[in-house]
Amino acid sequence: MNYELAKKLKEAGFLQGTDNKSDNCGIHWYRDMNDITNPKTEVYFPNLSELIEACGDSFIGLTKHKNDWNKWCAVGYNGKSRFEQWAETSEEAIANLWLIMKK
């Protein structure tokens, strides 16, 4: 997962790690050289299980398509609509699924 996607998750309300952040596991700092008043922005890079858990009962599944695309597909259903999100990594696919279902 890249910083931009982790920041989108944060801005959309994704929980930023566990209550115990003393080891900074999963926490990444970003320095914005254009903003000297706020030089660091903390974002959390959730792992795969955290992303699946955040989707809750809306999460249907995750598959890797080993065809010409060679991409991951995360699928969800919110009771009204079915959603698919494709990405290079499983984490990115599920993060994008969570974001689209959050709207």
URRAVEN-V682107 format. One record per pair of residues at least 4 apart in sequence whose C-alpha atoms are under 8 Angstrom apart, sorted by the first residue. I is the first residue (numbers start at 1). J is the second residue. Records with the same first field share a line. If there is no record, write none. Layout:
I: J + J
//
This chain:
1: 5 + 6 + 45 + 89 + 91 + 92
2: 6
3: 7 + 30 + 43
4: 8
5: 9 + 92 + 95
6: 10 + 43 + 44 + 45 + 46
7: 11 + 43 + 44
8: 12
9: 13 + 14 + 95 + 99
10: 14 + 15 + 16 + 43 + 44
12: 99 + 102
14: 54
16: 43 + 44 + 46
17: 21 + 26 + 27 + 44 + 46
21: 25
24: 28
26: 44 + 45 + 46 + 47
27: 42 + 43 + 44 + 45
28: 42 + 43 + 44 + 45
29: 40 + 41 + 42 + 43
30: 39 + 40 + 41 + 42 + 43
31: 39 + 40 + 41
32: 36 + 38 + 39 + 40 + 41
33: 39
35: 39
46: 50 + 51
47: 51 + 91
48: 52 + 90 + 91 + 94
49: 53
50: 54
51: 55 + 91 + 94 + 95 + 98
52: 56 + 59 + 94
54: 98
55: 59 + 98
58: 76 + 77 + 78 + 79
59: 75 + 76 + 77
60: 74 + 75 + 76 + 77
61: 74 + 75 + 76
62: 72 + 73 + 74 + 75 + 90 + 94
63: 72 + 73 + 74
64: 70 + 71 + 72 + 73
65: 69 + 70 + 71 + 72 + 73
66: 70 + 71
70: 88
71: 86 + 87 + 88 + 89
72: 86 + 87 + 88 + 89 + 90 + 93
73: 84 + 85 + 86 + 87 + 90 + 93
74: 84 + 85 + 86 + 90 + 93 + 94 + 97
75: 82 + 83 + 84 + 85 + 97
76: 82 + 83 + 84 + 97 + 101
77: 81 + 82 + 83
78: 82 + 101
83: 97 + 100 + 101
84: 97
85: 93 + 94 + 96 + 97
86: 93
87: 92 + 93
88: 92 + 93
89: 93
90: 94
91: 95
92: 96
93: 97
94: 98
95: 99
96: 100
97: 101
98: 102
99: 103
//
